[in-house]
Amino acid sequence: MEFTPQNADTLQNLFLEYLKNKKLRNTTERSAIFGAISRTNDPFTHEMIRQQLEDDHFYVSRASVYNTIELLIDANIVVRHQFTNSIVQYELKYIAEQFNYAVCTHCNAVRRIKNDKFEKLLSNFKIPKFTPEHYLVQFYGTCSKCKFRIAQQAKQQTNK
């Protein structure tokens, strides 16, 4: 699903309804943070959102960004990814549901994989006494750049 103003409006309405149900205010900061996130089609970090807002001359604290992202996770609008031990990223749930991920164990590069066949296979997968909300498939291995670099290093070692 590509980003459209209708998607942003739907997500905005979901978030506003969530805030109302939790008896929380829709502050200017929350609205700006949500706006920056809703325009992001790629996985993001707290710092990326804060920097995007700063670039737009809107200054918010790290705590505001962190807390708003946590609210969006609780509202089931954003999902958390931890592809490696050190990197936590987030993504809009409706985008994340369309992809699987390939993670290089050498350089930590993350690549999205669109795989309709895999999606069809998992859509029929049933788990007794459990209702899945979403799934995430991650493949770990070596990307082509690292594979080439490793081969070059091995070649240099054998030539010495």
N, C-alpha and C positions, 0 to 999 in steps of 0.2 A: 504494500500500500504506500503510495507516494504521499508526501506531505501536501495537504490542501488546506485552505482556510476553513473548510467544513470540519476537517479533523481537529484543527486547533480549537474551533468553537465547541465541538463535542467534548474534547478533553478539558477545556476551560469550564464547561458546565458541570462535568463530573467532579472537578476539583472544588468548584464553588459549593456544590451540594455536599461534598465531604466536609468542607470547612463548616458549613451550616449545621450539619449533623453532629459535629464534634464541638459546636459552640465556639468556634475560633473565628477571628476576624480575617478578612481578606485585606491584608495590609498592602501598601504600595510596594514594599520589598518583595513580598510573596508573589504579587502579580508580575513584577518585573522578572523575577527568577523563573517563574512558570513560563513567561513569554520567551525567555532565552532558551529554556529547555525544549519548549514546543517547536522551536525553529531548528532544532538540532536533529539531524537524521542519522548521526553516528553515535557510537558510545562516547560518553563524556565523563569528566571528573569534576569534582567540586571546583577545583582551581580553574578549569576551562570555562565554566559558567561564570565565575567571578570575574575572570579576565574579559570575557565577552561583554559583560555588563560595564566594566570599567572602560572598555573601548568605546562603548556607547555613552560614556560620561555619566553613568549611574553607579554610584559607589555603595556597596553593601558589605557587611562583615562576613567573614568566613562562616561564623556561627549561623547567620541567617541563611546562607546558601545550604549549609549542612542540614539545618533543621527543616527547611522547606523540602529538600530532597527526601528526607525521612518521612515527612507528611505525604509526599507523592508516592512513596513506596507503600505506605500504609493504605493510601487511597487506591492502590492497585493500578496506578498510572505509569509508574516507573519501576524497573527491575534493576537489581544489583548484580553485577558480574564481578567475579574475582578470578580472572584468567590466570594470574600468577600469584605467588605469595605476597608480592609487594604492591601490586597494582589493583585498585578497586575502581571499577568504572560502572556507569549507570547508562540506561537506555530506556527510551519510551517503550512500554510493554507491547503496544501494537506493532512496533517495528521489530522488536526482538523476537516476536513470535514467528516471523517470516524467515529467520536465518538460523543456521548452525554456525559454529565457529571453529577455525583452525588456528591453533596457537603454537608458535615456534618456541621450542624449549631452550633455544640458544640465544635468540635476540628478543624474545617476548613479543614479537609482532603478532597482531591478531588480524585474521582475515575472515570476512563474512562469506558464508557459503549458502546460496539459495538452492534448496533441494526439494522440489515438489514431490518426488517419489518417496523420500524419507518421511515427509509430512503426511502423505497418504497412509504409509505403513503405521506410523504412530497414532494417527487419528482413530484407528480401529483397535488399538491396544487398550485393554481393560485391566484394571487392577482391582481385585476383590476388596470390598469395604473401604474404598478410597476414591475420591473425586479429584483428579488433577486439575489445577488451575492453569498451568502452563508448563512447558518443558524446555530444557536447554541442552543441546548436545554440543560437546566440545571435543575436538580432535587435537591431540598433542603430538608433535613431531618436529621435523626439521624443514624450514622453508627453503626454497630453491637458492636464495642468496647465501644462506648459511651453509647449505650443502656444497655450493660452489666454493665458498671460502675454505671450508674444511678440506675439500679435495685438493685445493691449491696448496694449503699448508702441508698436507700429507705428501704431495708431490715434491715440495721443496725439501722436506725431511729426507726423502729417499734419494734426492739428488746431491745431498751433502756428503 
